[in-house]
């Protein structure tokens, strides 16, 4: 591990920690935004986690503090490394594929100055994703929508834009380093934080732009294997299912409707009487999710909203599939061995 230190006499209002593997051009945009919008009173720590594309050199060019793992150990370990040397009482975690704006840092600092009893906050993606292909626009806007509709008293943490008091972060042990890939390590940290009696607040006006370009393969791989399955294990382990964000009653009800629709489609090959039930299920799905589709219509137009619908139904399908796999994984193996 290589470490480049700043002057130990510096006093900072906020310490930013960014883990990066192979950040590419998006990482450059990320650092550009921090250089433009983060004042000199903010400490910036980059943790290059086994990068092979020169991300560590880019961090040096921007003259930020740099920690280097020559072999990748995962974002959880990288964030912990950065947090341990942070000089501020507030640690702000950003992903290497987000950019901040002129309001991000001031809103974070102001919030904690006015809310001494809050231990951590999370922000939101903005409503203008960077990548212009359909899947990227859909997925990142969907994430924005969920955060904007979420409860302000949050039930989880978020590594892409999450801020926590350093004392509390160290007290609960930081991120679980058994997670070797970007997964639900931030959610797991949030569950432990809530279990310890601390509060997390969702601040919807603290926003960052997501630069990631999603493809069919990258989206399904991340959603099923790095989110749905390990998140199910966390829910079962911590018995933590709340009516919020991706776990709200609307999503759970929609998953049931999608699987009943599939059942009715299969049965319709045997008896045509099931065809009206298929149509009824689809109509109910459209009605209960109409606010989301209206959101996409307003943001991107009618054609885009229509293209969202089958992908949203697919989202419910693989969400349910991930739950079933995660459930059996949890029941068959020791819970302590299936988090990761």
NORDAQUI-V806461 format. One line per field, one symbol per residue. phi: phi as a letter, one per 40 degrees, with the letter a starting at -180 (. if undefined). A space follows every 50 residues. Layout:
# NORDAQUI-V806461
phi=???
This chain:
# NORDAQUI-V806461
phi=.bbbccccccbbcabcbbcacbcfcccccdcdccccbccccbcbbbbcbg cbbgdcccccccgccbbbbcbcbhccccccccccbccccbbbcbccbbbc bccdcdccccccccbccccabbbacccbdccbcdcccccccccddccccc ccccbabaccabbacddcdcccggccccccbdabccccccccccccgcbb bcbcccbbccccbcbdcccccccccbbdcccdccdcccfbbbcafcbccc ccccccccccccccccccccbccccdccccccccccccbcccccdccccb hcccccccdcccccdcccccccccccccccccccdcbbcb
